[in-house]
């Protein structure tokens, strides 16, 4: 049985590369991507390609509280070995208890954490 997972995967960093022709700097996927974190997919759609968030105002907050600077065009897969364990635990628990409102708005860290 497949369960729909309303979380996308994101990374906390990207690398910067310089274009050889126009010398512009642009973000690329990091050589060492680290853990994949989960965040609430408020659009309901999956992005078609990586989305690089280059300004602090754009950063997304993962379930574990990490600042995400790359949105991957993939769902967060709790069973993935590279999945952040804290995000995994929170995602699995929320899905198990079906906290529907939590799935449709951005996650906020409770003040008492
Ligand atoms: Zn995480």
Boltz pocket constraint, residues with backbone or C-beta under 6 A from the ligand:
constraints:
  - pocket:
      binder: B
      contacts: [[A, 36], [A, 37], [A, 38], [A, 62], [A, 63], [A, 64], [A, 65], [A, 66], [A, 84], [A, 85], [A, 86], [A, 87], [A, 88]]
      max_distance: 6.0
